[in-house]
Amino acid sequence: MKDLIGKTAVITGAASGIGRATAIRCAAEGMNVVLADIEGPLLDLAVAEILATGVRAIGVKCDVSDSAQVEALRDTALTEFGAVHLLMNNAGVAYGRPNHKTSPAQWQWVVGVNLLGVAYGVSAFVPAMIEQGEGHIVNTASEAGLTATPMLGSYHATKYAVVGLSESLSLELEATNVNVSCLCPELVDTKIFESVRNAPAALNLSVRPAPVKIIEELMGTVAMDPADVAADVIYAVKANRFWIITHQVTEARILQRNRDLEAGRRPRMPLGPTGL
Ligand SMILES: NC(=O)c1ccc[n+]([C@@H]2O[C@H](COP(=O)([O-])OP(=O)(O)OC[C@H]3O[C@@H](n4cnc5c(N)ncnc54)[C@H](O)[C@@H]3O)[C@@H](O)[C@H]2O)c1
C-alpha cells in the first residue's frame, strides 16, 4: 500500500503513546482513522486532535481482550468508512512481577490484552481484507518479544507470542495482497509503565512495583519519541517490510540471543545501553 490517501486505518490503544502517534501520522498521510481504546477521556482528546486536522476520524471505546468488542469495532469501522485497509493491533499493558509471584488474574489480564487482543484483531479484520484484495496488519510486539529480561515474564511471554503469531500470519497470507508487519521497539516515551491504570479493578493493582520506577526514570530522557516509531510504521506499510526494528541496539541483542541459542548457552542479560 504505497498510497494511503483516502484509505482507512484502525488502531487499537490509540488514546496514548505509540498508537496515538501512529493515528496522528495516518491522518497526516490523508487516511481516515478509527481510534480504539479502553480509556475513554484520553481517547476523546486524541480523536478531537485528529479531527482538528481536517481528516475523518472516529473514536470507539473497546476492550481488545473481549472478542465481541473487537468484532463490534470492525463493524463500526466498516459502517462508517466502508473498508479497512490498515489495522494496527497495538493496545498493550506491562506489569512487572517475578514470574513465580504473578497471580492467575494478573496473567489473564496481560495475556488477554497483549496476546488475545492481537489474535481477536486478526480474526475480526483479516477475512474482509482478503475479500477486498488489499490490506496491511501491523502487530505491536516489542524488543521484549525477541530478548528477555527479569521481572517482566508475563510481558515477554505475550510479546514472544505476538512475534510468533505475526510470523505465522505472514506465511499464511503470502499468496494474498494482505501484508503483515511486526513492530519491535525498545524503550519509547509513553505511559506503558503506568498500565495498571487500565487494569480490571478486581486486580487491585494500584501500587506499582519498585523495578518499574527505574524504567520510568528513563522515560523522557533516553526513550524514543513515539512520533519516530510512527514514522517507521508508515515506512514499513508503504515499503511492505515485515520487521519494524526501531532501535539500533536491538540488532546486537538479537545477535547475542541467536548465538547463545546456537551454542546451547543459557540466556544472558541483553547487551548495550537502553534507548539507542
Ligand atoms: N513504550 C515502550 O517502551 C514500548 C516498547 C515496545 C513495545 N511497546 C508496545 O507498544 C504498545 C503501545 O503501548 P505504549 O507504549 O504506547 O503505552 P501507552 O500506555 O501509552 O498506550 C497503550 C494504550 O493501550 C490502551 N489499552 C490498555 N488496555 C487496553 C484494552 N484492554 N483494550 C484497549 N486498549 C487498551 C491504553 O489505554 C493506552 O491508551 C503496547 O503493545 C506496548 O506493549 C511499548
The ligand as an ORCA input file, in Angstrom:
! r2SCAN-3c Opt
* xyz 0 1
  N       6.696      2.174     25.397
  C       7.585      1.257     25.138
  O       8.753      1.351     25.547
  C       7.198      0.059     24.292
  C       8.222     -0.730     23.755
  C       7.874     -1.834     22.988
  C       6.552     -2.132     22.747
  N       5.570     -1.345     23.274
  C       4.187     -1.701     22.997
  O       3.540     -0.614     22.349
  C       2.133     -0.728     22.509
  C       1.552      0.613     22.876
  O       1.960      0.942     24.199
  P       2.545      2.382     24.587
  O       3.971      2.198     24.911
  O       2.129      3.388     23.618
  O       1.814      2.589     26.015
  P       0.591      3.523     26.449
  O       0.193      3.042     27.793
  O       0.966      4.957     26.292
  O      -0.526      3.153     25.388
  C      -1.204      1.906     25.422
  C      -2.679      2.138     25.118
  O      -3.356      0.870     25.175
  C      -4.601      1.085     25.829
  N      -5.145     -0.147     26.397
  C      -4.746     -0.804     27.515
  N      -5.539     -1.864     27.750
  C      -6.438     -1.897     26.732
  C      -7.504     -2.764     26.400
  N      -7.828     -3.819     27.175
  N      -8.231     -2.509     25.281
  C      -7.944     -1.431     24.509
  N      -6.949     -0.572     24.777
  C      -6.202     -0.807     25.878
  C      -4.284      2.117     26.881
  O      -5.453      2.772     27.370
  C      -3.341      3.051     26.147
  O      -4.038      4.101     25.515
  C       1.922     -1.824     23.558
  O       1.553     -3.028     22.917
  C       3.291     -1.956     24.198
  O       3.495     -3.230     24.748
  C       5.861     -0.255     24.043
*
